[in-house]
Each structure stands twice: as structure tokens, then as C-alpha cells.
Amino acid sequence: MCDDINCLTCSYANTSNCSACKSVYTLNNGACMFTCTQAQCQSCNSSNPGQCITCQSTYYVNSINGICQLCSNTPQCTACVATNPDICTACSSGYFLNVANGVCSACLSYCTTCTSATVCTSTVYSSGYTLMTVNGVSVLGVCDPSCSQCSTANPTSCSVCLPGFYLSTTSITGIASCAPCNVNCQSCSPHNPNTCLSCYSGFIYINSTQSCSSCLNGCLTCILQGSSTIICTSCPTGYSINFDSSACISTANNTICGQNCAACTISISSTICSLCVPGSTLVNGQCIICPAGCSICSSVTISTCVACAQGNYYDITTGNCLSCSSNCVSCSDIGCSFCAIGYTITSSFTCAEACIYPCATCDLGNPASCLDCVAGYTFTSGTGCNADIGCNTYNNCTVCPFGYSISYMVSTNSSICILCNQNSNCARCNPDIPSQCTICNLGTYLSSSYVCQVCSAGCNNCLSDTICIQCSSGYVAQLAASISTSTSNSNSQSALSNQPVICLACMSPCLTCYNNPYTCSTCVAGYTFLQNLCISNFNFGFSVVLNPSTNTTFAYNYYAFLLDISNTVNTSFSSLAVVSIVYGSVSLTGNVSITADPNSNTASTQFQNLQNKLNSGWVGNMAVASSSLVKNGGSSSSDSGSGGLSKTLVIVLATVIPIGSIST
């Protein structure tokens, strides 16, 4: 990787010497220099870098001064008329352009694109839903839980099944449903569900029996050597192969491979870390914490952030990674672009709880208060969405709500909705035997006795008691599940791939987390969320100026510095939040989360010990030029009189002190 993140290519022998630069940067003596003087410029006058020619989305060029200025109605408006910025010419996702007045108006909340307030052309859902049109108005149809893509005319008719299921034709022409494969099969023969065509990760395909056998010792992938010996070839994130035993050994936040190590090579003679968890960088075989909000930082200049952590975005004005709004996974300075599972983007580009089935749209902030219903339900003011089986009167049902199944009578060309056994938890059932489930609701799986069983603890969606597809809130997938399709393969079922997940409970103080149990997205009570970290409301704020001989010396000793701080107050690395690093005489600011009562002797001893360490003149093999320490969130007579950083000031510093730059 090139040292300068604005490099496209660089010398293999000297990664600081660029040979080509990214757009709007020019090459000057092996360095990439910013060409345009305005960060919002997409292109500018080569003889006058301050004169913009084109601007980034949501900006327009002021023809008088050549400056990029923000359109009036952002973030809904992505392009506007330069002579009248109130008039939009293009809209954000979820909005449509009213050509008559140049205004961007909101689509229905489940629409990505639309032509009017009632007609959708695409939905926010990648699978499991379909768009129906009833009397010229869009209606959201929900595919059966085992179906990825279903008919726009009849959502109960599936065209592509989810992995673990196969497409099964019914006695009714043009109607197909999804039936489960053998529990270990990722895909199977439609003629025999016990005949596997492919296997999930963690299983190996046995040609002789056309079946899937589990890998041993927690392996992610394995190979069959000879007729019976299974050799581990890879491990889930947070585990590494022990080549001596062909087993996966946990490496995350333990002493085997070091703090924050995601993968390492383990043998009898040595243990070497090869990969760090997000938020850390590898320096001399050790994983060093990046500044808060940073997912990947340079191992040469730790303050240089190469990529922001999930839930953060790069601010071109300050050069920092700043926090997105609550429950937002990906955002920019204009608002959220992608929300966490269970949340949806609002018209103001924030995240709100997703509507609860059977709501198609709902009140903002009240996901159970329906404004409109999915197909199979009717909306009644005061009672919300109610199961619609009125079609039974006319024997012409095409959509039944979950908990019902369509019963077709070929002889009379009629169909009605049959109620499944209400204690069975069926999404669909055999219409001739209502107590016999054929498809289960989310959070349950179909057993061999055609009963829907609850998924194991921590699993929100599963195919069996051992194969989980999605974790519950408060848990994180050790290996992310994915569903992908290949356009080059006409067999949609075999083109789908799926990775089951191992769900790990988030570690306190994380209430919810991502990537690993220690990287927080929300916090438990008593902690405040700062970028990707949870800081206790009672904490020690520190500011230290070090005098290493070179930046390389600092990088080499940074791990020792963090270890010295954490050991002094008898806490773990996960309790440290490094807010900013500024080079020169290296200046660090940060916080140490403290679990002890603010007025306890333990807290006073921890504070005094850390103050003595900073005053000793040496921390982590580096000389301390100056330092300050303060208690935040608690009172103490021993608070440093030399100033120090208050909690508020620390957070402000996180937004105004550049900690590096990344590409946008």
C-alpha cells in the first residue's frame, strides 16, 4: 500500500514515491499535490486552481466567482440550476423530480426510485420483496420467508429461492414454492433434497455420497486428503490455523497472538500476528490502536487514517473521521446513505426503526403504527393493518397474509386462503393439513417433523439449530453472511452463495457492535458513544506531548505507550480511546474509561498512579515533554490544576484536530 493515500500507484521499493495520482491531484516530485483549491471542486481551471469548472454532487458552480456553492434544497437535491439554485435538476435516492416546479418530493418510504408519490420503480430491499401494481398504485408484496425473488403478480410464487432451499413446482401452472434442502446443503437437487450440489462454509463436499460433511476444529474451509483425513485450510475472522494440529485457535483479544490480532501463524516455535482487527494497524508484529473513528490507519504514520470506521465519514473540511447519526452505517456530510439492520432512512437522511410487518409504511418513530399495509392486508383507521381474506368470498385469492396458505381447486379454477394452525408458528402450511408447516416465520426453522422451531440464542434468522444466517441485536457475526448472484450462470439457485454465521455476544460496554464483539455501534447505560468507541461517563482525560527522535521511533514504541497507560490504571486496551495524534513533537489526546465509583479510593488511586506515571517523564520508552490529566464525570480534590482536557473539550478536539486524511 502506498504511504500517500492520494497515490494510485507507487514504487514497490519506495512506497512514499508516487508514480500516478488520483483525480484532482497532480504529481510533483513523487508526491501528489491537491490541484484545486476548493475541496468541493470536481475539476478546475489548470491555470487558476481556485476557478472551479465542475462540482461534486449537491453543489453548483457560481458563474461569477467560480466557487462551488451548495444547492438550496440539499440533501434531497443533488443537482440544481446555477442561476437559480432553488430549482433542482436531479434528486437523491428516495425522491422524484417534479419537473413543473423543480422540487424533489419524497417517494413512499420503501421506494428507492419512483415516478410519483404513489408509483415505485424499485424498492430499498435487495431481496424478499416485490412491487405489485393495484389500480395504478404501487403495493409492497412480501415474498415467502424462504424466497429471494418472487412474482410481481403473486408474491407466493417464487422464482429464486434463498440458499438452503430448492425451487419446487406445484400442481398449479406458473406457481412455484421453496422447499428446504438437507440441513447441510447450500444447494441441492430439486429431485432429491438429500442430494447436495454445494456446501456451506465449514463443510466439505463428499463426491462419493453427494453429501456435505462438517469441517473439524472450527475450520471455515477444509479439504479432504485421501479418503478420510480432513485438513483445515482457513479459519473464521478472529481465529488462526495451528498447523501442528490443523485446528482453529481464537486470537482476538487474548494472549495467544496479542491484543487486537485477528489472525496469526501459530506453530511450536513461533507465533506471528499477520492481521489486525479493524481499528488497529500492524507495527512490528503488534496491533496498534488507530485514532478514534478510524478503521484502517497507516503503520508508518499512525495519525493518517486510510479508511473511516463503520458509522463514521471523512470530513473534507477538517480532515477527520466524524460520527454519522445514530444507527447509521454509512453517511456523508449531507446525511445517512445506509442504515443498520432494522432501520430505514428517513426523508431527512437520518435512521428510524423500520416498519414492523405488516406495515408497508408507518409513523416516524413508531414502527408499529401503520400508515399503509403490504399485500394481503387492508388498512383500517384506528386498528391498522388487518389480514385480508375477503377474497375467500369470491374464491379468487392470489395473495394470503402470513399464517394462511392458498388452497387451489383446479376443477373450479378457484382459490381460497386457509388458516394455518395458530399454535404452529407457520408462515405457510399444507392447506390440507393446517398443522403441518411448509415455511416458517423469521426467527424459526422447519424441523424434520414439519414444525417451526425457534432459532438458537443470538440468532435472528436460521436454517436449522446449527446454521444461522443473521444475528440478533447485541450479537455480531463472526463471519458475515452474504447472498450473491452471478449473471453468467443461468441457474440462479446454484449461482447463489451463502455463508452461515457464528454469533458472538457483544462485549460490554458495547450494547451493539460490528466486525467483532469489541467494536461498538451503541453503548450500555453509563457510557457515551464517541465514533466507534464507548467511553465511560466517568473517565480520565489525558494530553501528552512526547519527544521521540523520529516518527518511526514513535510508531515503534506506540504499543508500549498504550500498554504502559493501561497497566498503570490496571485496565485493558479496550478501555483506551486515542482521540487524536498530531506529529512534530508527538501530541496525543485521549480518554481512559474507568469502571470504579468516581468518589471511591480505587478511582483516586488509579488517577494518582496515572498522574505519577505522566509526571515521571517517561511513558512507553519515550520522554514526556509535558502532560495534563483530568477526571471527567466525577469530582476529586486531586484533579490536575494544570488544566487538562474536559470531556467536552476532548470531543471538540476529535472534530477539529486533523488526524490524517483519506480519499473520498
N, C-alpha and C positions, 0 to 999 in steps of 0.2 A: 504494500500500500504506500502511495506517495505521501510524504510528510505534509505537503501543501494540499489541502482538500479541494482547492480550485484547479489542481492539475488533472488533466485527462490521462496523460502518460508521463512517465519519468524514467530516469536512468536506473537500470537494475542495480548497478554498482553504487549509485549515489541517489537515494530516493528523495533528496532535497533538491535535486536538479531536474526541473520540469522541461519537457520537450514539446508539450501541447497543453493548451488551457481550455477551460470550459467557456461557454458563451458569455459575452460581455467582459471577458478578461483577456489581456494581451500578454504575450511572453516578453520578458525583459531580463536578459542575463540569467536565464534559468529560473526566473521567478514569475508568477502570474500576478499581474497588476490589474486592479479594477479599472476598466476603461471609462465607464460612465460615472459621473459624479453623483447621480441620484440612484439610490438603491431600487426605486420603482421603475427605472428605465429598462425596457427590454432591448432597445437599441438606441444609439445616439450618434450625433454628428462626429465623425472622426477628427475633424479639425476643431471642434468645440464640444468636449465631453459633457458639458453642462446643458447642451441642447438635445433634448430627447426627441426621437423620431417615432418610436412606438413605446407603449407602456404595458406593464403587467395587467392581468385581469383586475377589474374593478376600478382601473384608473384611465384617464384620458389625457391627451397632450394639450396643454394650454397653448394655443397658436401664437399668443402674444409673447410669452416668455420662455416657451419650450419646456415648461416644467410639468411633470406628471402630477395631476391632481385627482382626488378621489371623486368618483361619481356620487351623485346626491343620494341615491337610494340603495346603497350597499347595506348588507351583503346580498340582498335579493337581486340587485342589478350587477351584471358582470361586465357590461359594456354600455356606453352611452354616447350621445351626440356631443361633440366637443364644444359646439356653440351654444348648447343647451343641455347641461349635464343632468337636468331633471328628467329628460326623456331617455328611457332605456332602449337599447337595440338588441340585447341578449340578457337572458336570465339565468340564475343559479338553478341547480337541480332542485326539483320540487316546486318550481314556479313556471308559469307560462306567460308569454308576452301578449299583452293586449295592444295590438298594432294601432288601434284607433287613438289611444292616448299615451302610448309609450310607457305603460305601467306594468310591472311584474306582479302578477296575482298568484296566490297560493293554490296549488293543486290539492286534491284530497291527501290526507296525511300519509297514506300508504303508496302514493304515486311518486315515482322518480321523475317521469315526464308525463305531460298531459297537454291536451289542446284546449281544454276549458276546465272550469271548476268541477265539472261532473263527468268528464271523459278522460280516463287514464290511457296512456300508451305503453307504460312499463311500471313495474312496482319496485319497491325498495327491497323486496325479498328475492334472493337468488334462487331459491327452490322452495317447494312445499305449498306454493300458492299459484293461482291462475286468475286472469282477468276475464270476467264474463260481461256481456252487454245485455241488459234487460231494458226494453223500451227506450233504447238510445242512451242509457245511463250506465256507467261502469259499476259493477258489483264485484267485490272481492270474493273469490272462491278459494276454499281451503282444500288442498289435496289430502287424501288419507295419510295418516302418520308414516306409513312405510313407503310413500310415493314421493319422488323428487319433482317430476313434471306430470301434469295431468291436463285433461281436455278442457278447453275454454267453454265447451258446450255442456260438459258433465264432469265436475271435479272428482266424482267417484271412479271415473275411468282413467287409469294410469297409462302413461306412455314410457316413462323411465322410472325404475324403482331405485330406492336407496340401496347401497351396498348391504349385503346380508339378506337380500330378498331377490326373488326372481319374478318375472312377468308371467302371470298365469291367465290364460284366456278363460272366459266364462261361457255359459250356454247362450248368452245374448250377443248377437253380432255387434262388433265395434266396442264392446265393453271388456276391459282387462283390469285385473287387480294384482296386487303384490303379495306373494306368499313367502314365508321365511325359509331360507336355506338351512342346512345343518349348521349348528351353532358356531362351528369353527370356520365355515366357508365365507370368504368375502364375496365370491360369486359362485353360482352352481348351475347345473344343467336344469333347464325347465322341465325336462322329462323325469329327473330324479334329484330331488333336493339334497340327497346324501352324496351325490357325485360332485365333488368340488372342482371348480375350474381355476380358482385362485384363492390365496390365503391372506389373512390379516398379518400385519407385522407382529412378530412374536410367535409365528407359526411357520412351519416348513411344509412344502408340498411333497407328498409321498406318491410318486408316479404309480407304483405297483397297485396301490389301493384307491388312488384318486381321492385322497383324503388329506386333511391338514393335522399335523402333529405339533404340539407346543414345543417351542424352544425351551431350553433349560436355563436355570440360574438367572432369570430376569432378563435374558437377551432380547434385544429389539429385532435383530435378524440373525439367522444362523444358516449353516449349510450341513448337508448330510455327507459324511465322509464314510465311504464303504457302505455297508448295508444297515448299520445301526448306530454309528458314532455321530453325535450332533455337536458341531463346533460353533461357538459363538463368534459372530463377525462384527456386531455393533451393539451399542447399549443405548438406552434412553438418555435424554439430557439429564445431567446430574450424576451419571454413572460412567464408569470406565472399565474396560476389559482387563481382567487379570489373566495374562496369557499363560501363566503357570497352571491355573485351574479352569480356564475357559469360562469364567463367571463374571457377572457384572457387579461391581462393588460401588456403593454410594460414595460420591466425592464432594457433594455440596455441603458447604459449611461444616466440615469436620476436619479431623487432624490427619486423615489419610493423605490427602493431596493439598491441604492448605485451605485457608479461608477463601470463599467465593470461587473456588475452582470447579468448573463444570465438567471437565474431562481431563484425565491424565493417564499416562502409561505406567502401569504397575508391574513390577517384576520382583524377583527375590533380591536383586542387587540394588535397585533404584526405584524411585517414584518421581516422575517429572510431570508437572502441570503443562497441558498443551492448549487449554481453552478455558477462559473465564466466563462466569455468568454475566449477562448484560448488566451494565453499570460498573464494570471493573475492566481493567486492562492488564495485560501480561507484561511484567517487568522483571527480568532476571529470574524467571521461573515462579514468580509470586503474583497473585492477583491484587492489584491496587485499585482502591475505590476512586471512581471518577467523580467530578463535581456533581452536586445535586441536579437532577433533571437530565443528565447525560447518560445515554445508553452505551455509546462507544466513544472513547477518548484516545488521544494519541499516547503511545507508550514513550514517546520522546519528550513531548510537551504535554503533560497531563491536563493542563488547563484548556487545551484545544479539544473541543467537542466535535466529533465527526458525525454523530447522529444523536438526536434527542431521544429520550426515553418515551415510551408509550404514555400518552396523556400530556405531552409537552410539545411545544413547537418552537422553531427558531425565529427569533425576532430580529429582523434585519436592521432595526434602528439601534438597538442596544447591543446586538451581537450575542445574546444569551438564549438559553433554553427556558421558556416560560411555561407555566402551567396552563393547560386547557381548562375549560369549565368542568364542573362536576360530572362524572360518568361519561366523559368524552374520551375516546381512544385516540383520535387523530383530528387535528384542527390547524387553523392558521390564525393570523391576526384578525380576520373578519368573522371567525366563529368556527363551530364544530362541523366537521365533514363526516365523521363516523363515530357512532356511539357504542358503548359497551353492550354486550348481550343483555336483552331485557329492556333496552332503552331505545328511543327513537328520536330523530332530530325534529325540533320544533321550527316554526316559521321564523323565530328569532335566532336560529342556529345554535341553540343550546340543546341539552338532552333531557327528555322527560321519560317516565316509565312507559313502556309500550302498552298498548291497549290489551286488555285481557279478553281472551276468546269467550264469547263470540262477537265481541265488538270489532267492527272494521275501523271506526274512528271513535274517539272518546274525548271527554273533557280533559284539558291540560291539567296535570297534577292529580287526576282521579281516574286511573286506568280502567276501573270497573264501571264508570259512568258512561254508558254507550251513547253515541250520537247517531250511529249507523251500524248495521249488522252485516256479517258475512252471509254468503248464500246459504240458505237452509234455515234462516231465522228472519223474523219480522220485528220491526221496532215499534214499540208502543210507549207513548209518553207516560212516564210515571213508573213503568215496570221494566223498561229497557228492552233487551233482545229476548225473544221467546221462540222456542222451537216451532218451526212452521211445518206442519204435516197436513195442511189444508188440501194438499194435492191428493190425499187419500180419497177425498170426496169424489174426485173426477178420475181416479185411477190413472193419473198421468205424471207421477213423480219422476223427477230427474235428479234432484238433489235432496238428500236427507241429512239432518243435523247429526253430529256425532252421538253415539248411543242408539242409533237406529241403523237398519240396513234395508236396502231396496229389495223387494221381492218382485221378480218379473214373472208374468204369466204370458208365455209365448202364444198360447192358443187364442187369448183375447187381446194380445198386444197391449197389455196394461201393466201398471206397476204401482206399488204402494210402499210406504215406509213402515217397517216392522220394528217395534221397540225391543231392544236387547234387554236381557236380564239386568235389572237396575243395580244388583249387588255384584255384578261381574267385572265392572270397570272396563268393559269393551268399548272400543271406538266403533268397531263393526263386528257383527256376529253372523252366524249362519241363520238366515231368515227362517229356515225350517226347524232349527234348534236354537232359540234365542239365548240360551245359557252357554252356548259354545262360541267362544270368541274366535275371530279370524284376524283382527287387527286391534292393537292395544293403544291406549292413550299415552301421551308423553309422560315419562317417569315410570312406565311399566313395560314389561316384555311378555311375549306369548310363550307359555310353557308347553311341554310336550303333551299335556292333558288339556290344551286349549283354554287355559285360564291365564288371565293377566296378573303377573306377579310384580311387586314393587321392586324397583332397581335398588342396588346396594347403597349404603350411606355415602353421601358425597357425589352421587351420580344423578344427573338430571334427565338423562336420556340413555337408554341401553338396549342392547340386543339380547342379552342374557344376564345371568347373575355375575358373569365374569368379564363380559365385553361391554365397556362403557364408551359412549360416543361423545357425551358432553357432561362437564362437571357442574355441580350445583354452585350457587353463590357461596363464597367462603372457602372454596376449593380451587386448585389450579391444576390444569392438565400437565402432567409431566412430559407428555408428548402430545402435541396439538393434533386434533382430528382434522381431516381435510377431505373434501369431496371435489374431484376434478373430472372434467370430461375432455376427451380427445376428439377433435373434429376429423382426424384422419382415420378413425375407426368407426365403421358403420354400426357395430354392435355396441349400443350405448351402455348396456349393462356391464359388459366386460371392460369398457373403457373407464368406468368409474373406479376410483380407488378410495380407500378409507383407512384411516389409522385410528384404532381404538386408543383410548387414553387411560392413564393411571392417574387417579385423582388424589392429590395431596392436600391436606388441610393447610390453609394459610396460617403462618406463624404470627402470633401476637408480637407487635401491636397492629399487624395488618388485619383489617376486617375482611377486605377482599384483596386479591393480589393477581399478578400476572407474571409469566415467564418462570417464576419459581416462588416458593412459599414466602420468601423474604422480601420480595419487591412489591411494595404496597400500591394499591389504587385507591383505597379508602382505609380509614383508621378506626380502631376501637375507641370507646369513650376515654377521655383523659389524654388524648394525643391529637396533634394538629398535622394535617397533611401539607407537606411542603414539597412540591414537584413529585418525585417518586418515593419520598421518604415520609415516615411517621415520626414526628418529634414530640416527646412528652411535653405536656403543658408546663411541667417543671423541668427545666434543663439548664445546663451550663453553656453560656455563650463564650467562645474564645476567639481572640485575634492574636496571631503570632507572626512576627517578621523574622525570617531565618536568613542566615548568611552562608549558604553553600557556595563552594568555589565556582561551580558551574551548574547549569540547569540539569545536566546529566547526573551530577552528584546528587541533586535533589531527587530526581526520579529514582535513582538507585536506593536512596535512603527513605523514600516516602513511606514504604511499607513499615519500616522500623519506627517512623514517626507516629503512624496510626496505632501501631502495636503498643508503643510507649504510653500514648494517651489513654487507650482503653485499659491497659494493665494498671495504670496509676489509679483509676477510679473503679477498678475491678468490674468492668463491663465488657460486652462483646463488640466486635466490629460493627454489627448491625445497629448499635446504639449511636454510632457516629454519623453526623451529616456534615460533609465538607461543602460549604455553600459557594465559596469562590477561591480561586488560586490566581494570583497576579505575579508575573515574573519580574525580574530585576533582582532586588533583594526580595526573595520569595515571600509574599504575604498571603497567609491563609486565614479565612474566617470560617467558623462552623459552630456546631452545637453538639453537646453530648446529652443524650436522653438519660434522665435519672428516674428510677422507679421508687426510690426511698421517699418518705414523707419530707416535704420541704423544711419542716422545723425539727426533724429528727437529728440525733447525734451522728447517725450514719451519713446523712446528707452533708452535714457540716464537716465531717472527716474527709469525705470524698472531695468536697470543694477545696479544703485546705491542702490536701495531698496534691491536687492538680495545680493549685496556685504555687506550691513549693516546687513542683516539677518545672513549671514555666520560669520561675524565678531562679532556678539552679543554673540557667544559662545554656543548658544542653537538652535537646529532645530528639530522640531518634538519630543519634550520632551527628546532629547538626547544631551549630551555635545559634542561640536565640538572641537577636538584636534587641527586640522589645516584645512585650506581650501584655494582654489585658484579659481579664476574666470576670464574668458577671453571672449572677443567678437570675434566671428568668422564671416568673411564675411563682416565686416564693420569696419570703423576706428573710434576711440574715444580716446580723451586725457585722459579719466578716466580708460583706461584699466589697469588691475592689474599689478603692477610692480613685483609681487612676482612669476611671471612665468605663471602658469595656463596651460590648455590644448588647443593647437590649434586644429582646426578641423581635420587636418591630423593626429595629434597625438592621438586624441580620436579614430579614426578609426583603427589605428595601435593597440592601447590598446585592442580594441574589438577582435583582432585576436591573441594576444599573452598572455593576462592575462587569466588563466583558470577561468571559471565561473561555474565550476562543471563538472560533467561527466554523460554520458548516455550510455546505452547499444547500441551496434552496431550489 
